[in-house]
Amino acid sequence: MIELEALTKRFGAKTAVDNLSFQVKPGVVTGFLGPNGAGKSTTMRMMLDLDNPTSGTVRIDGKHYRDLSEPLKHIGALLDAKAMHGGRSAYNNLLCLAQSNRIPASRVGEVLDLVGLTAVAKKKSKGFSLGMGQRLGIAAALLGDPEILMFDEPVNGLDPEGILWIRNLMKGLAGEGRTVFVSSHLMSEMALTADHLIVIGQGKLLADMSMAEFIHQNSRSFVRLRSPQQEQLKDLLHAEGIAAAALPDSGALEVDGVASEQLGELAARHGIVLHELSPQRASLEEAFMRMTADSVEYQAHAPGAPAAGVGSQAGPADAPAWGAGAEATSKGGR
């Protein structure tokens, strides 16, 4: 288990991480989300003692990372796939890590096979594609067969087959009772992978809850109905005291606060044919955008639209600048 207690990191006048406390528990995949500049990378670096906190503590199974005698046997991490020595082969990169952590050399071949790099084991890593580098970084994280895994953007550069593989790998590791902590900007992938979410904004904790609870609390759910007897359906709903909003483009009705089963049974009792009866729930991306709207450090604007402070005010409709040249450095805290 990973435990953070009042963790704070300042770089001069900039507070990258602000009094952050949470636990990452075993047996589930925990997603770590936040806009660019939220402090995710700085937080993960402090977990591994790569950055010293200004105040607060991080414990890995009750100990500081620096106090672990053989750290790769406790926690495996992928923070930067490019951190490998480019002049060494994939095999030798992993062999050096194995020898420094008293891990049997036989384990190197096992993890290379697991990540699909056996065929290029003797090739220098500087010639690897981004996806191959990611696989090598994942192999390094798995080398010590640790109980805790931490991944920062693990699907970066992977093809669809590789994305499916890492998704199933993380779920499988969590299913074995291991602690799996993963940060990603790909909301669609997080929705398929994570069971629990930690969300931060401007270095502060915004949410610590299950995926289902997060979406429920931060989005609107409704039922869409469509019928060839639309006017009769509208009259019936009105008579039952159920508010329905008409959608002019599709001719459908939207109903809030009433279960789809109840609406279907009501229509059936009155002989009204339904061509559509579909519960609608927001995606993780929509829920995330709603929660973090006030915590976005970088704002993107449509071409030709004035930026905030230049003849206009940035309103709630402004979207986070995902990938729009707004990547923060590790010192700025992503």
Short mmCIF file of the C-alpha atoms (twelve columns), coordinates in Angstrom:
data_MODEL
# 
_entry.id   MODEL 
# 
loop_
_atom_site.group_PDB 
_atom_site.id 
_atom_site.type_symbol 
_atom_site.label_atom_id 
_atom_site.label_alt_id 
_atom_site.label_comp_id 
_atom_site.label_asym_id 
_atom_site.label_seq_id 
_atom_site.Cartn_x 
_atom_site.Cartn_y 
_atom_site.Cartn_z 
_atom_site.pdbx_PDB_model_num 
ATOM 1   C CA . MET A 1   0.000   0.000   0.000   1 
ATOM 2   C CA . ILE A 2   1.096   3.580   -0.714  1 
ATOM 3   C CA . GLU A 3   0.281   6.212   1.909   1 
ATOM 4   C CA . LEU A 4   0.597   9.981   1.476   1 
ATOM 5   C CA . GLU A 5   0.179   12.256  4.477   1 
ATOM 6   C CA . ALA A 6   -0.014  16.063  4.113   1 
ATOM 7   C CA . LEU A 7   2.448   15.922  1.215   1 
ATOM 8   C CA . THR A 8   3.522   19.374  0.019   1 
ATOM 9   C CA . LYS A 9   6.088   20.484  -2.548  1 
ATOM 10  C CA . ARG A 10  7.014   24.054  -3.383  1 
ATOM 11  C CA . PHE A 11  9.347   25.311  -6.090  1 
ATOM 12  C CA . GLY A 12  10.022  28.879  -5.046  1 
ATOM 13  C CA . ALA A 13  6.674   30.689  -5.038  1 
ATOM 14  C CA . LYS A 14  5.011   27.831  -6.929  1 
ATOM 15  C CA . THR A 15  3.149   25.211  -4.873  1 
ATOM 16  C CA . ALA A 16  3.102   22.097  -7.063  1 
ATOM 17  C CA . VAL A 17  1.599   19.762  -4.454  1 
ATOM 18  C CA . ASP A 18  -0.550  21.160  -1.662  1 
ATOM 19  C CA . ASN A 19  -1.170  19.168  1.551   1 
ATOM 20  C CA . LEU A 20  -2.021  15.981  -0.328  1 
ATOM 21  C CA . SER A 21  -3.214  12.936  1.646   1 
ATOM 22  C CA . PHE A 22  -4.560  9.652   0.270   1 
ATOM 23  C CA . GLN A 23  -3.953  5.899   0.242   1 
ATOM 24  C CA . VAL A 24  -3.466  3.603   -2.742  1 
ATOM 25  C CA . LYS A 25  -4.824  0.224   -1.692  1 
ATOM 26  C CA . PRO A 26  -4.104  -3.262  -3.039  1 
ATOM 27  C CA . GLY A 27  -6.468  -5.334  -5.148  1 
ATOM 28  C CA . VAL A 28  -7.727  -2.571  -7.445  1 
ATOM 29  C CA . VAL A 29  -6.337  -0.430  -10.275 1 
ATOM 30  C CA . THR A 30  -6.223  3.136   -8.964  1 
ATOM 31  C CA . GLY A 31  -6.239  5.855   -11.607 1 
ATOM 32  C CA . PHE A 32  -4.412  9.122   -10.887 1 
ATOM 33  C CA . LEU A 33  -5.971  11.997  -12.827 1 
ATOM 34  C CA . GLY A 34  -5.584  15.742  -13.081 1 
ATOM 35  C CA . PRO A 35  -5.173  18.500  -15.672 1 
ATOM 36  C CA . ASN A 36  -1.745  19.529  -16.939 1 
ATOM 37  C CA . GLY A 37  0.089   21.299  -14.133 1 
ATOM 38  C CA . ALA A 38  -1.955  19.566  -11.423 1 
ATOM 39  C CA . GLY A 39  1.122   18.061  -9.730  1 
ATOM 40  C CA . LYS A 40  0.765   14.405  -10.734 1 
ATOM 41  C CA . SER A 41  4.339   13.812  -11.891 1 
ATOM 42  C CA . THR A 42  5.798   15.696  -8.922  1 
ATOM 43  C CA . THR A 43  3.684   13.575  -6.579  1 
ATOM 44  C CA . MET A 44  4.878   10.353  -8.189  1 
ATOM 45  C CA . ARG A 45  8.497   11.497  -8.075  1 
ATOM 46  C CA . MET A 46  8.173   12.187  -4.352  1 
ATOM 47  C CA . MET A 47  6.760   8.699   -3.853  1 
ATOM 48  C CA . LEU A 48  10.077  7.369   -5.189  1 
ATOM 49  C CA . ASP A 49  12.278  9.924   -3.369  1 
ATOM 50  C CA . LEU A 50  13.322  11.494  -6.684  1 
ATOM 51  C CA . ASP A 51  12.054  14.825  -5.318  1 
ATOM 52  C CA . ASN A 52  12.151  15.722  -1.632  1 
ATOM 53  C CA . PRO A 53  8.864   17.031  -0.219  1 
ATOM 54  C CA . THR A 54  8.781   20.459  1.374   1 
ATOM 55  C CA . SER A 55  6.697   18.836  4.111   1 
ATOM 56  C CA . GLY A 56  4.653   15.683  4.656   1 
ATOM 57  C CA . THR A 57  5.529   12.040  4.122   1 
ATOM 58  C CA . VAL A 58  5.119   9.137   1.714   1 
ATOM 59  C CA . ARG A 59  5.326   5.520   2.842   1 
ATOM 60  C CA . ILE A 60  5.620   2.360   0.755   1 
ATOM 61  C CA . ASP A 61  4.292   -0.521  2.848   1 
ATOM 62  C CA . GLY A 62  5.065   1.540   5.942   1 
ATOM 63  C CA . LYS A 63  8.584   2.644   4.903   1 
ATOM 64  C CA . HIS A 64  10.159  5.509   3.009   1 
ATOM 65  C CA . TYR A 65  11.400  4.448   -0.415  1 
ATOM 66  C CA . ARG A 66  14.994  5.322   0.506   1 
ATOM 67  C CA . ASP A 67  14.839  2.861   3.402   1 
ATOM 68  C CA . LEU A 68  14.021  -0.105  1.166   1 
ATOM 69  C CA . SER A 69  17.164  -2.246  0.826   1 
ATOM 70  C CA . GLU A 70  16.005  -3.851  -2.443  1 
ATOM 71  C CA . PRO A 71  13.419  -1.393  -3.762  1 
ATOM 72  C CA . LEU A 72  12.554  -3.209  -7.001  1 
ATOM 73  C CA . LYS A 73  11.255  -6.117  -4.941  1 
ATOM 74  C CA . HIS A 74  8.781   -3.791  -3.218  1 
ATOM 75  C CA . ILE A 75  7.729   -1.315  -5.897  1 
ATOM 76  C CA . GLY A 76  8.182   -1.242  -9.651  1 
ATOM 77  C CA . ALA A 77  7.728   2.061   -11.451 1 
ATOM 78  C CA . LEU A 78  7.604   3.416   -14.980 1 
ATOM 79  C CA . LEU A 79  7.917   7.201   -14.926 1 
ATOM 80  C CA . ASP A 80  10.066  7.797   -18.009 1 
ATOM 81  C CA . ALA A 81  10.714  5.089   -20.587 1 
ATOM 82  C CA . LYS A 82  13.628  7.130   -21.966 1 
ATOM 83  C CA . ALA A 83  15.534  6.755   -18.692 1 
ATOM 84  C CA . MET A 84  17.155  3.526   -19.936 1 
ATOM 85  C CA . HIS A 85  20.830  3.566   -20.997 1 
ATOM 86  C CA . GLY A 86  20.649  3.877   -24.793 1 
ATOM 87  C CA . GLY A 87  24.022  2.249   -25.359 1 
ATOM 88  C CA . ARG A 88  23.015  -0.962  -23.618 1 
ATOM 89  C CA . SER A 89  20.873  -3.723  -25.010 1 
ATOM 90  C CA . ALA A 90  17.432  -4.340  -23.605 1 
ATOM 91  C CA . TYR A 91  18.804  -7.422  -21.863 1 
ATOM 92  C CA . ASN A 92  21.774  -5.605  -20.310 1 
ATOM 93  C CA . ASN A 93  19.654  -2.690  -19.131 1 
ATOM 94  C CA . LEU A 94  17.523  -5.119  -17.156 1 
ATOM 95  C CA . LEU A 95  20.503  -7.230  -16.057 1 
ATOM 96  C CA . CYS A 96  22.129  -4.196  -14.387 1 
ATOM 97  C CA . LEU A 97  18.905  -3.508  -12.493 1 
ATOM 98  C CA . ALA A 98  18.622  -7.168  -11.505 1 
ATOM 99  C CA . GLN A 99  22.191  -7.384  -10.197 1 
ATOM 100 C CA . SER A 100 21.874  -4.188  -8.143  1 
ATOM 101 C CA . ASN A 101 18.724  -5.531  -6.474  1 
ATOM 102 C CA . ARG A 102 19.886  -9.139  -6.028  1 
ATOM 103 C CA . ILE A 103 17.320  -10.424 -8.513  1 
ATOM 104 C CA . PRO A 104 18.227  -13.680 -10.358 1 
ATOM 105 C CA . ALA A 105 19.424  -13.119 -13.932 1 
ATOM 106 C CA . SER A 106 16.856  -15.672 -15.094 1 
ATOM 107 C CA . ARG A 107 14.153  -13.119 -14.280 1 
ATOM 108 C CA . VAL A 108 15.429  -10.841 -17.081 1 
ATOM 109 C CA . GLY A 109 14.428  -13.331 -19.779 1 
ATOM 110 C CA . GLU A 110 11.071  -13.874 -18.114 1 
ATOM 111 C CA . VAL A 111 10.045  -10.211 -18.154 1 
ATOM 112 C CA . LEU A 112 11.379  -9.658  -21.683 1 
ATOM 113 C CA . ASP A 113 9.176   -12.505 -22.819 1 
ATOM 114 C CA . LEU A 114 6.232   -11.130 -20.827 1 
ATOM 115 C CA . VAL A 115 6.424   -7.735  -22.562 1 
ATOM 116 C CA . GLY A 116 7.125   -9.182  -26.018 1 
ATOM 117 C CA . LEU A 117 10.742  -8.019  -26.428 1 
ATOM 118 C CA . THR A 118 12.555  -11.381 -26.535 1 
ATOM 119 C CA . ALA A 119 13.308  -11.012 -30.243 1 
ATOM 120 C CA . VAL A 120 15.099  -7.668  -29.688 1 
ATOM 121 C CA . ALA A 121 16.724  -8.479  -26.338 1 
ATOM 122 C CA . LYS A 122 20.253  -8.005  -27.732 1 
ATOM 123 C CA . LYS A 123 19.501  -4.730  -29.536 1 
ATOM 124 C CA . LYS A 124 20.540  -1.379  -28.069 1 
ATOM 125 C CA . SER A 125 17.604  0.471   -26.558 1 
ATOM 126 C CA . LYS A 126 18.518  3.774   -28.271 1 
ATOM 127 C CA . GLY A 127 17.144  2.315   -31.499 1 
ATOM 128 C CA . PHE A 128 13.797  1.381   -29.963 1 
ATOM 129 C CA . SER A 129 10.542  2.966   -31.022 1 
ATOM 130 C CA . LEU A 130 8.470   4.795   -28.406 1 
ATOM 131 C CA . GLY A 131 6.247   1.740   -27.951 1 
ATOM 132 C CA . MET A 132 9.222   -0.614  -27.573 1 
ATOM 133 C CA . GLY A 133 10.738  1.762   -25.030 1 
ATOM 134 C CA . GLN A 134 7.488   1.683   -23.065 1 
ATOM 135 C CA . ARG A 135 7.553   -2.118  -23.060 1 
ATOM 136 C CA . LEU A 136 11.140  -2.109  -21.808 1 
ATOM 137 C CA . GLY A 137 10.201  0.324   -19.044 1 
ATOM 138 C CA . ILE A 138 7.299   -1.915  -18.037 1 
ATOM 139 C CA . ALA A 139 9.675   -4.900  -18.008 1 
ATOM 140 C CA . ALA A 140 11.935  -2.996  -15.604 1 
ATOM 141 C CA . ALA A 141 8.966   -2.241  -13.338 1 
ATOM 142 C CA . LEU A 142 8.030   -5.930  -13.265 1 
ATOM 143 C CA . LEU A 143 11.602  -7.184  -12.801 1 
ATOM 144 C CA . GLY A 144 11.494  -7.626  -9.016  1 
ATOM 145 C CA . ASP A 145 7.993   -9.165  -9.069  1 
ATOM 146 C CA . PRO A 146 6.879   -6.365  -6.692  1 
ATOM 147 C CA . GLU A 147 3.620   -6.089  -4.802  1 
ATOM 148 C CA . ILE A 148 3.273   -2.416  -5.808  1 
ATOM 149 C CA . LEU A 149 3.309   -1.121  -9.404  1 
ATOM 150 C CA . MET A 150 3.283   2.517   -10.448 1 
ATOM 151 C CA . PHE A 151 2.906   3.598   -14.073 1 
ATOM 152 C CA . ASP A 152 2.924   7.106   -15.575 1 
ATOM 153 C CA . GLU A 153 1.288   7.145   -19.043 1 
ATOM 154 C CA . PRO A 154 1.957   3.420   -19.660 1 
ATOM 155 C CA . VAL A 155 0.092   3.238   -23.008 1 
ATOM 156 C CA . ASN A 156 2.088   6.109   -24.543 1 
ATOM 157 C CA . GLY A 157 3.324   4.967   -27.965 1 
ATOM 158 C CA . LEU A 158 1.672   1.545   -27.826 1 
ATOM 159 C CA . ASP A 159 -0.406  0.217   -30.715 1 
ATOM 160 C CA . PRO A 160 -3.975  -1.076  -30.106 1 
ATOM 161 C CA . GLU A 161 -2.712  -4.580  -29.345 1 
ATOM 162 C CA . GLY A 162 -0.210  -3.171  -26.867 1 
ATOM 163 C CA . ILE A 163 -2.863  -1.005  -25.196 1 
ATOM 164 C CA . LEU A 164 -5.106  -4.036  -24.717 1 
ATOM 165 C CA . TRP A 165 -2.146  -5.989  -23.360 1 
ATOM 166 C CA . ILE A 166 -1.159  -3.383  -20.741 1 
ATOM 167 C CA . ARG A 167 -4.809  -2.923  -19.743 1 
ATOM 168 C CA . ASN A 168 -5.194  -6.661  -19.122 1 
ATOM 169 C CA . LEU A 169 -1.790  -6.781  -17.404 1 
ATOM 170 C CA . MET A 170 -2.754  -4.093  -14.895 1 
ATOM 171 C CA . LYS A 171 -6.116  -5.699  -14.207 1 
ATOM 172 C CA . GLY A 172 -4.426  -9.062  -13.775 1 
ATOM 173 C CA . LEU A 173 -1.855  -7.659  -11.334 1 
ATOM 174 C CA . ALA A 174 -4.600  -6.031  -9.272  1 
ATOM 175 C CA . GLY A 175 -6.552  -9.290  -9.383  1 
ATOM 176 C CA . GLU A 176 -3.556  -10.977 -7.738  1 
ATOM 177 C CA . GLY A 177 -3.914  -8.545  -4.827  1 
ATOM 178 C CA . ARG A 178 -1.155  -6.147  -5.863  1 
ATOM 179 C CA . THR A 179 -1.300  -2.372  -5.588  1 
ATOM 180 C CA . VAL A 180 -1.538  -0.780  -9.061  1 
ATOM 181 C CA . PHE A 181 -1.314  3.014   -9.415  1 
ATOM 182 C CA . VAL A 182 -1.548  4.480   -12.914 1 
ATOM 183 C CA . SER A 183 -1.568  8.034   -14.245 1 
ATOM 184 C CA . SER A 184 -2.910  8.748   -17.721 1 
ATOM 185 C CA . HIS A 185 -4.403  11.507  -19.841 1 
ATOM 186 C CA . LEU A 186 -6.432  9.000   -21.884 1 
ATOM 187 C CA . MET A 187 -9.851  9.180   -20.244 1 
ATOM 188 C CA . SER A 188 -11.310 6.449   -22.450 1 
ATOM 189 C CA . GLU A 189 -8.557  4.071   -21.379 1 
ATOM 190 C CA . MET A 190 -8.878  4.983   -17.713 1 
ATOM 191 C CA . ALA A 191 -12.610 4.285   -17.902 1 
ATOM 192 C CA . LEU A 192 -11.828 0.741   -19.078 1 
ATOM 193 C CA . THR A 193 -8.951  0.104   -16.671 1 
ATOM 194 C CA . ALA A 194 -9.353  1.867   -13.319 1 
ATOM 195 C CA . ASP A 195 -11.610 0.758   -10.459 1 
ATOM 196 C CA . HIS A 196 -10.807 3.675   -8.161  1 
ATOM 197 C CA . LEU A 197 -9.818  7.286   -8.880  1 
ATOM 198 C CA . ILE A 198 -7.597  9.843   -7.208  1 
ATOM 199 C CA . VAL A 199 -8.147  13.243  -8.842  1 
ATOM 200 C CA . ILE A 200 -6.066  16.323  -8.085  1 
ATOM 201 C CA . GLY A 201 -6.145  19.914  -9.331  1 
ATOM 202 C CA . GLN A 202 -3.588  22.636  -8.640  1 
ATOM 203 C CA . GLY A 203 -1.859  20.213  -6.291  1 
ATOM 204 C CA . LYS A 204 -4.934  19.631  -4.117  1 
ATOM 205 C CA . LEU A 205 -7.053  16.515  -3.703  1 
ATOM 206 C CA . LEU A 206 -10.376 16.838  -5.537  1 
ATOM 207 C CA . ALA A 207 -11.683 13.265  -5.373  1 
ATOM 208 C CA . ASP A 208 -10.847 9.891   -3.836  1 
ATOM 209 C CA . MET A 209 -13.612 7.454   -4.781  1 
ATOM 210 C CA . SER A 210 -14.692 4.583   -6.999  1 
ATOM 211 C CA . MET A 211 -15.033 5.119   -10.742 1 
ATOM 212 C CA . ALA A 212 -18.822 4.648   -10.617 1 
ATOM 213 C CA . GLU A 213 -19.229 7.074   -7.714  1 
ATOM 214 C CA . PHE A 214 -17.049 9.686   -9.411  1 
ATOM 215 C CA . ILE A 215 -19.110 9.645   -12.609 1 
ATOM 216 C CA . HIS A 216 -22.378 9.641   -10.660 1 
ATOM 217 C CA . GLN A 217 -21.392 12.641  -8.541  1 
ATOM 218 C CA . ASN A 218 -19.957 14.718  -11.365 1 
ATOM 219 C CA . SER A 219 -22.340 14.194  -14.245 1 
ATOM 220 C CA . ARG A 220 -25.963 14.298  -15.260 1 
ATOM 221 C CA . SER A 221 -27.841 11.040  -15.853 1 
ATOM 222 C CA . PHE A 222 -31.095 10.927  -17.766 1 
ATOM 223 C CA . VAL A 223 -33.303 8.676   -19.907 1 
ATOM 224 C CA . ARG A 224 -33.943 9.290   -23.591 1 
ATOM 225 C CA . LEU A 225 -37.317 8.251   -25.032 1 
ATOM 226 C CA . ARG A 226 -38.492 8.241   -28.635 1 
ATOM 227 C CA . SER A 227 -41.930 7.171   -29.852 1 
ATOM 228 C CA . PRO A 228 -44.094 7.422   -32.987 1 
ATOM 229 C CA . GLN A 229 -46.788 8.589   -30.519 1 
ATOM 230 C CA . GLN A 230 -44.644 11.421  -29.208 1 
ATOM 231 C CA . GLU A 231 -47.481 13.829  -28.318 1 
ATOM 232 C CA . GLN A 232 -49.359 11.117  -26.395 1 
ATOM 233 C CA . LEU A 233 -46.152 10.257  -24.586 1 
ATOM 234 C CA . LYS A 234 -45.569 13.907  -23.650 1 
ATOM 235 C CA . ASP A 235 -49.136 14.235  -22.366 1 
ATOM 236 C CA . LEU A 236 -48.798 11.028  -20.338 1 
ATOM 237 C CA . LEU A 237 -45.556 12.143  -18.724 1 
ATOM 238 C CA . HIS A 238 -47.058 15.551  -17.920 1 
ATOM 239 C CA . ALA A 239 -50.112 13.920  -16.361 1 
ATOM 240 C CA . GLU A 240 -47.815 11.805  -14.159 1 
ATOM 241 C CA . GLY A 241 -45.905 14.892  -13.027 1 
ATOM 242 C CA . ILE A 242 -42.757 13.862  -14.919 1 
ATOM 243 C CA . ALA A 243 -40.840 16.702  -16.576 1 
ATOM 244 C CA . ALA A 244 -39.609 15.911  -20.083 1 
ATOM 245 C CA . ALA A 245 -37.421 18.082  -22.292 1 
ATOM 246 C CA . ALA A 246 -37.931 17.807  -26.051 1 
ATOM 247 C CA . LEU A 247 -34.869 17.562  -28.305 1 
ATOM 248 C CA . PRO A 248 -35.724 19.412  -31.521 1 
ATOM 249 C CA . ASP A 249 -33.113 17.715  -33.706 1 
ATOM 250 C CA . SER A 250 -33.950 14.090  -32.911 1 
ATOM 251 C CA . GLY A 251 -37.547 14.384  -31.757 1 
ATOM 252 C CA . ALA A 252 -36.626 12.486  -28.598 1 
ATOM 253 C CA . LEU A 253 -37.529 13.348  -25.020 1 
ATOM 254 C CA . GLU A 254 -35.122 13.544  -22.082 1 
ATOM 255 C CA . VAL A 255 -36.288 12.726  -18.566 1 
ATOM 256 C CA . ASP A 256 -34.284 13.313  -15.387 1 
ATOM 257 C CA . GLY A 257 -34.744 11.573  -12.071 1 
ATOM 258 C CA . VAL A 258 -36.946 8.662   -13.202 1 
ATOM 259 C CA . ALA A 259 -35.681 5.115   -13.794 1 
ATOM 260 C CA . SER A 260 -35.885 3.730   -17.328 1 
ATOM 261 C CA . GLU A 261 -37.785 0.697   -16.023 1 
ATOM 262 C CA . GLN A 262 -40.472 2.917   -14.531 1 
ATOM 263 C CA . LEU A 263 -40.836 4.875   -17.771 1 
ATOM 264 C CA . GLY A 264 -41.051 1.724   -19.883 1 
ATOM 265 C CA . GLU A 265 -43.731 0.196   -17.668 1 
ATOM 266 C CA . LEU A 266 -45.707 3.462   -17.724 1 
ATOM 267 C CA . ALA A 267 -45.675 3.560   -21.517 1 
ATOM 268 C CA . ALA A 268 -46.658 -0.118  -21.746 1 
ATOM 269 C CA . ARG A 269 -49.640 0.309   -19.419 1 
ATOM 270 C CA . HIS A 270 -51.005 3.035   -21.679 1 
ATOM 271 C CA . GLY A 271 -50.298 1.233   -24.944 1 
ATOM 272 C CA . ILE A 272 -47.625 3.668   -26.168 1 
ATOM 273 C CA . VAL A 273 -44.981 2.215   -28.499 1 
ATOM 274 C CA . LEU A 274 -41.380 3.157   -27.703 1 
ATOM 275 C CA . HIS A 275 -38.697 3.112   -30.368 1 
ATOM 276 C CA . GLU A 276 -36.049 4.151   -27.867 1 
ATOM 277 C CA . LEU A 277 -35.755 3.824   -24.106 1 
ATOM 278 C CA . SER A 278 -32.114 4.377   -23.223 1 
ATOM 279 C CA . PRO A 279 -30.506 5.395   -19.928 1 
ATOM 280 C CA . GLN A 280 -27.761 7.946   -20.587 1 
ATOM 281 C CA . ARG A 281 -24.758 8.420   -18.334 1 
ATOM 282 C CA . ALA A 282 -21.881 10.801  -18.855 1 
ATOM 283 C CA . SER A 283 -18.467 9.457   -19.762 1 
ATOM 284 C CA . LEU A 284 -15.469 9.657   -17.438 1 
ATOM 285 C CA . GLU A 285 -14.130 12.465  -19.620 1 
ATOM 286 C CA . GLU A 286 -17.285 14.556  -19.182 1 
ATOM 287 C CA . ALA A 287 -17.317 13.974  -15.425 1 
ATOM 288 C CA . PHE A 288 -13.608 14.804  -15.215 1 
ATOM 289 C CA . MET A 289 -14.036 18.036  -17.187 1 
ATOM 290 C CA . ARG A 290 -16.872 19.101  -14.919 1 
ATOM 291 C CA . MET A 291 -14.931 18.446  -11.705 1 
ATOM 292 C CA . THR A 292 -11.658 20.038  -12.829 1 
ATOM 293 C CA . ALA A 293 -13.092 23.044  -14.712 1 
ATOM 294 C CA . ASP A 294 -11.839 25.441  -12.021 1 
ATOM 295 C CA . SER A 295 -8.443  23.765  -11.668 1 
ATOM 296 C CA . VAL A 296 -7.155  23.988  -15.232 1 
ATOM 297 C CA . GLU A 297 -3.858  25.840  -15.496 1 
ATOM 298 C CA . TYR A 298 -3.841  26.112  -19.285 1 
ATOM 299 C CA . GLN A 299 -6.827  27.146  -21.408 1 
ATOM 300 C CA . ALA A 300 -7.229  26.518  -25.129 1 
ATOM 301 C CA . HIS A 301 -9.410  28.690  -27.343 1 
ATOM 302 C CA . ALA A 302 -10.967 28.205  -30.731 1 
ATOM 303 C CA . PRO A 303 -9.102  29.850  -33.646 1 
ATOM 304 C CA . GLY A 304 -9.984  33.524  -33.804 1 
ATOM 305 C CA . ALA A 305 -11.483 33.584  -30.304 1 
ATOM 306 C CA . PRO A 306 -9.955  36.128  -27.901 1 
ATOM 307 C CA . ALA A 307 -7.967  34.671  -25.022 1 
ATOM 308 C CA . ALA A 308 -8.937  35.276  -21.415 1 
ATOM 309 C CA . GLY A 309 -7.958  38.768  -20.349 1 
ATOM 310 C CA . VAL A 310 -7.837  39.986  -23.981 1 
ATOM 311 C CA . GLY A 311 -11.312 41.328  -24.509 1 
ATOM 312 C CA . SER A 312 -13.088 38.351  -22.944 1 
ATOM 313 C CA . GLN A 313 -13.380 36.275  -19.810 1 
ATOM 314 C CA . ALA A 314 -12.680 32.533  -19.757 1 
ATOM 315 C CA . GLY A 315 -15.948 30.906  -18.781 1 
ATOM 316 C CA . PRO A 316 -16.891 27.409  -17.663 1 
ATOM 317 C CA . ALA A 317 -17.190 26.246  -21.258 1 
ATOM 318 C CA . ASP A 318 -13.444 26.585  -21.812 1 
ATOM 319 C CA . ALA A 319 -11.863 23.158  -22.116 1 
ATOM 320 C CA . PRO A 320 -8.532  22.009  -20.680 1 
ATOM 321 C CA . ALA A 321 -5.668  22.212  -23.148 1 
ATOM 322 C CA . TRP A 322 -5.065  18.492  -23.443 1 
ATOM 323 C CA . GLY A 323 -1.920  18.024  -25.478 1 
ATOM 324 C CA . ALA A 324 -2.064  21.588  -26.827 1 
ATOM 325 C CA . GLY A 325 1.570   22.348  -26.172 1 
ATOM 326 C CA . ALA A 326 0.802   22.657  -22.472 1 
ATOM 327 C CA . GLU A 327 2.912   19.851  -21.039 1 
ATOM 328 C CA . ALA A 328 4.512   20.957  -17.771 1 
ATOM 329 C CA . THR A 329 8.021   20.067  -16.747 1 
ATOM 330 C CA . SER A 330 8.584   17.931  -13.711 1 
ATOM 331 C CA . LYS A 331 9.367   21.080  -11.742 1 
ATOM 332 C CA . GLY A 332 6.108   22.663  -12.747 1 
ATOM 333 C CA . GLY A 333 4.292   19.487  -11.778 1 
ATOM 334 C CA . ARG A 334 2.085   17.784  -14.363 1 
# 
